[in-house]
Amino acid sequence: MTDISVDTGAEDPAFEALWAHVLGRWDDDKAHAAFLEHASAYDRLLPAAKRYRELLASEHHKAASERHLQAITLLAMAKMTRSRTSPSGAKRQAGRLVALIFLVATATGLLIFNSLR
């Protein structure tokens, strides 16, 4: 049986430093944004969520923790969506968009041409 452990981010000094900065400047949204940006870029959203979740019991930290947990959820969902979209799927969507724009432009041109006659 394999042991599954949750990565707390302890081996990432930048993660730890940014979290310490968040705790020192709790009311500074820029500190939270920098921490979440780093967590997202280095796949540390789960440990970041754990840190915020631990602070939900504190009345002083509860509202901001809930707000940042929602932000983490949105970041994780966006990351999953990006990873699900294949390059060929993106090209197909772009091709459809170009075709739609062409059809709208052609229809508009025909309407203008017919109204001028």
C-alpha positions in Angstrom: 0.0 0.0 0.0 1.4 3.4 -1.0 1.6 6.3 1.4 -0.1 9.4 0.1 1.1 12.5 1.8 -0.1 16.0 1.2 2.7 18.4 0.2 2.6 21.3 2.7 5.1 23.4 0.7 7.8 23.1 3.3 10.5 22.4 0.7 9.7 25.6 -1.1 11.4 28.5 0.7 9.6 31.1 -1.5 6.2 29.6 -0.6 7.1 29.8 3.1 8.4 33.3 2.9 5.4 34.5 1.0 3.1 32.9 3.6 5.0 34.5 6.4 4.5 37.8 4.5 0.8 37.2 4.3 0.5 36.5 8.0 2.5 39.6 8.8 0.4 41.8 6.5 -3.0 40.1 6.7 -5.0 43.1 5.5 -2.7 43.6 2.4 -4.4 42.2 -0.7 -1.1 42.4 -2.6 0.5 40.0 -0.1 -2.3 37.5 -0.7 -2.1 38.0 -4.4 1.6 37.3 -4.5 1.2 34.2 -2.4 -1.6 32.8 -4.6 0.3 33.7 -7.8 3.3 31.7 -6.6 1.1 28.8 -5.4 -0.6 28.7 -8.7 2.6 28.9 -10.8 4.4 26.2 -8.7 1.4 23.8 -8.3 1.1 24.6 -4.6 -2.7 25.4 -4.5 -3.5 22.5 -2.2 -1.0 23.5 0.5 -2.1 27.1 0.1 -5.7 26.1 0.6 -4.7 24.1 3.7 -3.0 27.2 5.2 -6.1 29.4 4.6 -8.4 26.6 5.9 -6.5 26.4 9.1 -7.3 30.1 9.8 -11.1 29.7 9.3 -11.5 29.2 13.0 -10.1 32.7 13.8 -12.8 35.4 13.6 -10.1 37.9 12.5 -9.0 35.7 9.6 -12.3 34.0 8.7 -13.7 36.4 6.0 -10.5 36.9 4.2 -9.7 33.1 4.4 -13.0 32.3 2.8 -12.5 34.8 0.1 -9.0 33.5 -0.7 -10.2 29.8 -0.6 -12.7 30.8 -3.3 -9.9 32.4 -5.3 -7.9 29.2 -4.9 -10.9 27.1 -6.1 -11.2 29.4 -9.2 -7.5 29.1 -9.9 -7.6 25.4 -9.7 -10.6 25.1 -12.0 -9.0 27.4 -14.5 -5.9 25.3 -14.4 -7.9 22.2 -15.0 -9.7 23.7 -17.9 -6.5 24.9 -19.6 -5.0 21.4 -19.2 -8.1 19.7 -20.7 -8.1 21.8 -23.8 -5.9 20.2 -26.4 -4.0 22.3 -29.0 -6.0 20.7 -31.8 -9.3 21.7 -29.9 -8.1 25.2 -29.6 -7.2 25.4 -33.3 -10.6 24.0 -34.2 -12.3 26.6 -32.0 -10.2 29.3 -33.6 -11.2 28.0 -37.1 -14.9 28.2 -36.2 -14.5 31.7 -34.9 -12.8 32.8 -38.1 -15.6 31.1 -40.2 -18.2 32.8 -38.1 -16.6 36.3 -38.4 -16.3 35.7 -42.2 -20.0 34.8 -42.4 -21.1 37.8 -40.4 -18.9 40.1 -42.5 -20.3 38.6 -45.7 -23.9 39.0 -44.5 -23.3 42.5 -43.4 -21.7 43.4 -46.8 -24.6 41.9 -48.7 -27.1 43.9 -46.6 -25.2 47.1 -47.2 -25.0 46.3 -50.9 -28.7 45.6 -51.2 -29.6 48.8 -49.2 -27.6 51.0 -51.6 -29.3 49.7 -54.8 
